[in-house]
Amino acid sequence: MMKAKSMKKLFPAAGAAILMMLLMSSIASAHVTVWPKATTQGSYEVFTVRVPSEKADVTTTAVKVRVPDGVEVSRTQPLPGWKTTLETTADGKIESITWTADEGKGLTQQEFNEFKVSGKVAADAKELNWKAYQTYSDSSVVEWVGAADAEYPASVTTVAAGTGEGDGHGHGAGTGRRRSCGSSC
């Protein structure tokens, strides 16, 4: 049987270990991610780039995302307090998007933001590998470009085969669901 004195030493140590595990798991999961995590070939999709700010005493001031092969982005959603800059190819295809916070603004360590883009997934796409570059107010850049097991992994959207259902405008394409939207479609 353990003595009361030993128990008193065990509980604070166990509590500290649990707290450390929770803290480390929240830090490990705080990556730039793109949602949804799965989509369908040939579908129109709204992709959400979720950006947490991870560093203490500095803010996230810019986020650049390279548009992966397999999706053609056509629009971005305006976001108050952020300027959107598009880099395009000679034929006008959007190849990267940069969101830059207004002067003196940005995301603190306790904040996150979601940046939305709309586009069409290619009929032959298998996987969308979203490479992101997060810039902080101290001019440091975290490159979210690695493999899934890397310290700074790129976000990946898996792409399932298309079913040929729907009109490809997100109204049940590939799901068998239909929505009535009258003349607003």
Beta strands, then each sheet from edge to edge (+ up, - down):
strand 1: 33-35
strand 2: 38-40
strand 3: 44-52
strand 4: 60-66
strand 5: 71-76
strand 6: 82-88
strand 7: 94-101
strand 8: 112-121
strand 9: 127-136
strand 10: 141-144
strand 11: 155-160
sheet 1: 1+ 3- 8+ 5-
sheet 2: 2+ 11+ 9- 4+ 7- 6+
sheet 3: 2+ 11+ 9- 10+
end
